[in-house]
């Protein structure tokens, strides 16, 4: 890998790490796609965590949602992040792992803000057909965040999804001409090759 390729890989991971903690970063909301029996499916998810050393991208989901039902541990998924302000697009491919129980899920739930926990209290669950527009939130929580005690009922619907990234495609927009580099994790290291954008 050349020094320029290594710098581009470093930049991609740095931007992803920042995005997990900065709501206004262009990469904070990514598009996650997978294959289903009905064809491709894609949805916007919040990037909740990045572990560069382990090549992990993390998001949270409601186990009652369509995206959860269409994803199984071991499935291959693709992420797309695009930020016009920094003129960068990153595509990440990997294998997903779903965690509904255990320390990982419990710790993530404990760190989740009350307003975010409120989403997991909707009844019926996400994607359920209803006869009129509705958030599904209990009436008493429509205009406020739940207390810690009230939020506990949502824990059973919460899961953590980890994507173990093995391919990255980094696309830099530039007036002088765009640049694109493809990275593949092989063995214990990233391999890189330039591609025409």
C-alpha positions as CSV (number, residue, x, y, z in Angstrom):
1,X,0.0,0.0,0.0
2,X,1.4,3.4,-0.9
3,X,1.6,6.3,1.5
4,X,-1.2,8.1,-0.3
5,X,-3.5,5.0,-0.1
6,X,-2.7,4.6,3.6
7,X,-3.6,8.2,4.2
8,X,-6.9,7.8,2.4
9,X,-7.7,4.7,4.4
10,X,-6.8,6.6,7.6
11,X,-9.1,9.5,6.5
12,X,-12.0,7.2,5.8
13,X,-11.8,5.6,9.3
14,X,-11.3,8.9,11.0
15,X,-14.4,10.4,9.4
16,X,-16.4,7.4,10.3
17,X,-15.2,7.6,13.9
18,X,-16.1,11.3,14.1
19,X,-19.5,10.6,12.5
20,X,-20.5,8.1,15.2
21,X,-20.2,10.9,17.8
22,X,-21.2,14.0,15.8
23,X,-24.9,14.1,14.8
24,X,-24.3,16.8,12.2
25,X,-21.5,14.9,10.4
26,X,-22.5,13.8,6.9
27,X,-21.6,10.1,7.7
28,X,-23.8,10.0,10.9
29,X,-26.7,8.7,8.8
30,X,-25.6,5.9,6.5
31,X,-27.5,3.7,4.1
32,X,-27.4,0.0,4.9
33,X,-28.3,-2.5,2.2
34,X,-28.7,-6.3,2.0
35,X,-30.3,-8.9,-0.1
36,X,-33.7,-10.4,0.8
37,X,-35.9,-13.1,-0.9
38,X,-37.9,-10.1,-2.4
39,X,-34.7,-8.4,-3.7
40,X,-32.4,-5.7,-2.5
41,X,-33.4,-3.7,0.6
42,X,-31.9,-0.5,1.8
43,X,-32.6,1.8,4.7
44,X,-31.0,4.8,6.5
45,X,-29.5,3.9,9.9
46,X,-27.7,5.9,12.5
47,X,-24.0,5.1,12.8
48,X,-23.7,4.4,16.6
49,X,-20.1,3.3,16.9
50,X,-16.9,2.5,15.1
51,X,-14.1,0.2,16.2
52,X,-11.3,0.8,13.7
53,X,-9.0,-1.9,15.1
54,X,-11.6,-4.6,14.8
55,X,-13.1,-3.0,11.6
56,X,-16.6,-2.7,13.1
57,X,-19.4,-0.4,12.2
58,X,-22.3,-0.4,14.7
59,X,-26.0,0.5,14.7
60,X,-29.0,-0.2,16.9
61,X,-32.3,-1.6,15.8
62,X,-35.7,-2.7,17.0
63,X,-36.1,-6.5,16.8
64,X,-39.6,-6.0,15.6
65,X,-38.6,-4.0,12.5
66,X,-38.4,-5.2,9.0
67,X,-34.7,-4.5,8.8
68,X,-34.1,-6.7,11.8
69,X,-36.2,-9.5,10.3
70,X,-34.4,-9.3,7.0
71,X,-30.9,-9.5,8.6
72,X,-29.4,-12.6,10.1
73,X,-26.0,-13.0,11.7
74,X,-23.6,-14.0,9.1
75,X,-25.3,-12.1,6.2
76,X,-23.3,-9.8,4.0
77,X,-24.3,-6.1,4.0
78,X,-23.2,-2.9,2.4
79,X,-23.0,0.6,3.9
80,X,-22.9,3.8,1.9
81,X,-21.8,7.1,3.5
82,X,-21.7,10.3,1.5
83,X,-20.8,13.8,2.7
84,X,-20.8,16.7,0.3
85,X,-19.1,19.1,2.7
86,X,-15.9,17.0,2.9
87,X,-16.3,15.7,-0.7
88,X,-16.0,12.1,0.3
89,X,-18.0,8.9,-0.2
90,X,-17.2,5.6,1.6
91,X,-18.8,2.2,0.8
92,X,-18.2,-0.5,3.4
93,X,-19.0,-4.2,2.9
94,X,-18.9,-6.9,5.5
95,X,-20.6,-9.5,7.6
96,X,-23.2,-8.6,10.2
97,X,-23.6,-9.9,13.7
98,X,-26.8,-9.3,15.7
99,X,-26.8,-9.1,19.5
100,X,-30.0,-9.0,21.4
101,X,-28.7,-10.3,24.8
102,X,-25.5,-10.2,26.7
103,X,-23.0,-7.6,27.9
104,X,-22.7,-5.8,24.5
105,X,-26.4,-5.2,24.1
106,X,-26.9,-4.4,27.8
107,X,-24.0,-1.9,27.8
108,X,-25.3,-0.2,24.6
109,X,-28.8,0.0,26.1
110,X,-27.4,1.6,29.3
111,X,-25.6,4.2,27.2
112,X,-28.7,5.0,25.1
113,X,-30.3,8.4,25.8
114,X,-33.8,8.3,27.2
115,X,-35.2,10.1,24.1
116,X,-33.7,7.4,21.9
117,X,-35.0,4.6,24.2
118,X,-38.5,6.1,23.7
119,X,-38.5,4.7,20.1
120,X,-38.4,1.2,21.4
121,X,-41.6,1.7,23.4
122,X,-43.8,2.1,20.2
123,X,-46.7,-0.3,20.0
124,X,-47.2,-2.0,17.7
125,X,-43.7,-2.4,16.4
126,X,-42.0,-0.6,13.5
127,X,-43.5,-1.4,10.0
128,X,-46.9,-2.5,11.4
129,X,-49.8,-1.4,9.2
130,X,-52.1,1.0,11.0
131,X,-55.4,2.7,9.8
132,X,-54.1,6.3,10.5
133,X,-50.8,8.1,10.8
134,X,-49.2,7.2,14.2
135,X,-45.8,7.1,15.8
136,X,-47.0,4.1,17.9
137,X,-45.7,5.9,21.0
138,X,-47.8,5.6,24.2
139,X,-50.0,8.6,24.6
140,X,-48.3,9.7,27.7
141,X,-44.9,9.8,26.0
142,X,-45.8,11.7,22.8
143,X,-44.5,15.0,24.1
144,X,-41.8,14.0,26.6
145,X,-39.0,11.6,27.1
146,X,-39.6,8.5,29.3
147,X,-38.2,8.1,32.8
148,X,-35.6,5.5,33.2
149,X,-38.2,3.2,34.7
150,X,-40.6,3.7,31.8
151,X,-37.9,3.2,29.3
152,X,-37.0,-0.3,30.7
153,X,-39.9,-1.9,28.8
154,X,-38.2,-1.1,25.5
155,X,-35.1,-3.1,26.3
156,X,-36.6,-6.4,25.0
157,X,-37.0,-4.7,21.6
158,X,-33.5,-3.4,21.4
159,X,-30.5,-5.0,19.6
160,X,-27.0,-4.1,18.5
161,X,-25.8,-4.9,15.0
162,X,-22.1,-5.0,14.2
163,X,-20.7,-5.1,10.7
164,X,-17.3,-6.6,10.5
165,X,-15.9,-4.7,7.5
166,X,-13.7,-6.5,5.0
167,X,-13.9,-4.1,2.0
168,X,-13.9,-0.3,1.7
169,X,-14.3,1.8,-1.4
170,X,-13.2,5.4,-0.8
171,X,-14.2,8.0,-3.4
172,X,-12.9,11.6,-3.2
173,X,-14.6,14.3,-5.2
174,X,-12.2,16.9,-6.7
175,X,-12.4,19.6,-9.4
176,X,-9.1,18.3,-10.8
177,X,-10.6,14.9,-11.2
178,X,-12.1,12.4,-8.8
179,X,-10.1,9.7,-7.1
180,X,-11.2,6.2,-6.0
181,X,-9.4,3.5,-4.0
182,X,-10.6,0.1,-3.2
183,X,-9.4,-1.6,0.1
184,X,-9.7,-5.3,0.9
185,X,-8.8,-6.8,4.3
186,X,-6.8,-10.0,3.6
187,X,-5.2,-12.0,6.3
188,X,-4.1,-9.4,8.9
189,X,-3.8,-6.3,6.7
190,X,-5.5,-4.0,4.2
191,X,-4.6,-4.3,0.6
192,X,-5.3,-1.4,-1.7
193,X,-5.7,-0.7,-5.4
194,X,-6.6,2.5,-7.3
195,X,-9.7,2.4,-9.5
196,X,-11.2,4.7,-12.1
197,X,-14.1,6.6,-10.3
